[in-house]
Amino acid sequence: LDKVVTATGPVEPDTTVAVGTQVSGTIASLDADWNSHVKAGQTIAVLDTTFLWASVEQAQANLTKANVAASAAKTSLDRVKQLYDRNLDAQADYDTALASYLSAEADVKSEKTALDQADINLGYATIQAPISGIILARNVDVGQIVAASYNTPTLFSIANSLYDMRVQAAVDEGDISSIRVGQTATFTVDAYPNDLLKGKVSQIRLQPTDSSNVVEY
């Protein structure tokens, strides 16, 4: 005796990744398109790096200035310390020189961090595929401006495979008790109505949905 539970739902890739951008800029080139097969780490888009390079050069200049200032502060500290050790200079002068040197060293660390961040942002201008798969959607064109924010636009959607698919079936609450993980399921799709496809129940989500007083899982 078989009990048949009928449900409908979309067929979709097992894993889909939305690719965004961590820096703002203008799309300079696209190296992937709809249906392109890509590998993890492959470059799929590049942002214009003009302003990013300018930020790197500015950070390098600031670091150079900070190093010069730190060197001058160290020289001044050494000179004051020699006098202080010979009791030829006041404690206050030595303390001031030491504070200036420590402040200059802190500025060097700060500017080094700023340079590292500028280099990282420059690297983010090259957008790479996070997974191997196929491009399902390309949502940008060359010349388009993209902005990195909390609501970063999706540049690409990548599916890991179109051979392993899943059906997100909505099962009525009256039938859900008959469903078990691991059960064999068959289904059809509109594109191939005469083909009976097979799969297995992989997950039953505990969160129900309520649509027009119809509860489904």
N, C-alpha and C positions, 0 to 999 in steps of 0.2 A: 504494500500500500504506500503510495507516494502522496505527499502533500506538497502542492506547488504554490510558491509565493511569487507573485508578479510585482515587479517594481520597475521604475524608469529612472534614468539619470544620464549625465554626460560621460562620454569616454574621453579620458585625458591622460597625458603622460604621467608616469609614476612620480617623477621629480621635475619641477620647473623652477628655474632660478631667474629672478629679475635682476638685471645688471644696471647699476646706476653709476654715478660719478662722485668722487670725494672732493673734487675741486671744480670751481666754476670756470667757464671758458667757452670758446667757439669751436665747434667741430671742424677740425682741419682735414681729416681724412677718415674714410670708412673702409675697413678691410674685411667686412663680412656683410652678407645680405640675407634676405629671406631664404630659408632652406639651406643655408651654408652649413657644412659640417665643420665643426671646430674642435680643437683639442684644448685641454686645460692649460692655461698660460699663454695661449696664442693671442696676439694682438688683434683686436677687432675694431678699435677706433682710436684716434689720436686727437687730442685737443691742441689748439694753437698755444704754443709755449712762449710767445713773445713776452708777455707780462710775467710769467713764471720765471723766465731767465733773468728778467730785470730784478725780480725779488731776490734771486740767488746772488746776483752781482752786488746788490745793495747790502745784503746780509754779509757778504764777504768784505765789503768796504768797512762796514761797521765793526766787524771783528778785527780788522787790521788796525783801525783807530783805537779800539779797546786794548789791543796788545801793546800799542805804542804808549798809551796812557798808563798801562800797568807797568811797563818797563821804566818809564819816567818816575812813577811812584816808588818803585823798588830802589832806584838809584837815590832818590831823595831820602827814603827810609834808611838806607845804608849810611848815607852821609850824616844824618841826624844821630844815628845809633853810635857812630864812631865818636862824635862829640859828646853824646850823652854818657858813653862808657868812660870818658875822660873827665866827666863832671864839667863839661864846657857848654852843655845845653840843658834846658829845663825838661822836667818830666812831661809837662804839658805839650812841648814841641814834639817830643818823641811819640806821645800818644796820638797826637794829630797826624803825624807822618804815618804811623802804623795803621790808623783808621783809614787814611787815604789809600794806602796800598791794598788793604783788605777789600775796600770798596771797588777799587780798580780790578782786582782779581774776580770779584763777583760779577762785574760788568763783562769781563771776558767770558765767563761761563754762560751768562745770559745771551750774549751775542753768538756764542758757539751753538747754543740751543736753537736760536733763531735761524742760523744757517742750516742746521740739520733739518729743521722743519721746512725751510724753503726747498732743500734738496728732495725731501719726501714728497712735497707738493708737486715738484717737477716730475717725479716718477709717476705720480698719480695721473699725469696728463696722458699716459699710455694706458688705455683701458684693455684689460686682458680677460679672456674667458675664464670664469672660475671653475667650470666643469667641462668635460668633453661631452659633446652632444650636437644638436642641430638647432639652428636659429629659427624660432617660431615667429618672432616679431622683431622688426626694426622700426623704432619709433622716432628716429632723428635723421636729418639730412646734413650734408656738408654745408657749413656756413651757419647752422643753427646754434643759438646761444643756449647753453644749459647752465643751471645754477645749482650748486651743491647746498642743500638745506635739509631740514628734518623731513621735508616732503620731496626728496630728490626724484626727478622724473626717471622713469624706466627707459633706458636706451635700447636694451635688447631683452628678449625673453628667450632663454635657452632650455630646451628639454634634454634630459640625459639620454633618452632613447625613445624611439617610436615603436619599438618591438615589444617592450614591456609596458602595457597600458593598464589603466584601472578604470572601473566604472563606479562613479559616486552615486550609488542607488539610494533612493529615498523609499524606505520600507514603512508601511503603515504600522501604527502601534499595536494593532490587532494581530499582526503577522510576525512581529519582531521576535516573539518568544520561540518561533520555529527556526530561527536562524542561529547557526553556530559557526564560529571561526573554523575554517578548514573544510567546510562543506563545498561540494562541487556545484558550480553555477553555470548555466548556459545563457547566452544572450545573442541578440541580433542587432545589427545596425542598419539604418535606412539605406546606406550606400550599397550594402550587400544583403538584401532581404532574404535571399535563399541560402545564406551561409549561417550555420549554427556554430557560434564560437563558444569556447569553453574557458572557464577560469575557476578560481577558488575564492571563498570569502576570507579576506585577510584581516579585517577589522570591523568591529561593531562599535560605533561611537556612542558614548553614554549620553551625550548632550542632544536632547530632542529639538526639533524645530516645529513651530506652530504656525500654520498658514491657513487662515480662514477656518479656525477651529479644528483643523485636521492635524493631528500630531504624527510626526514621522521621525524615523531614526535613520 
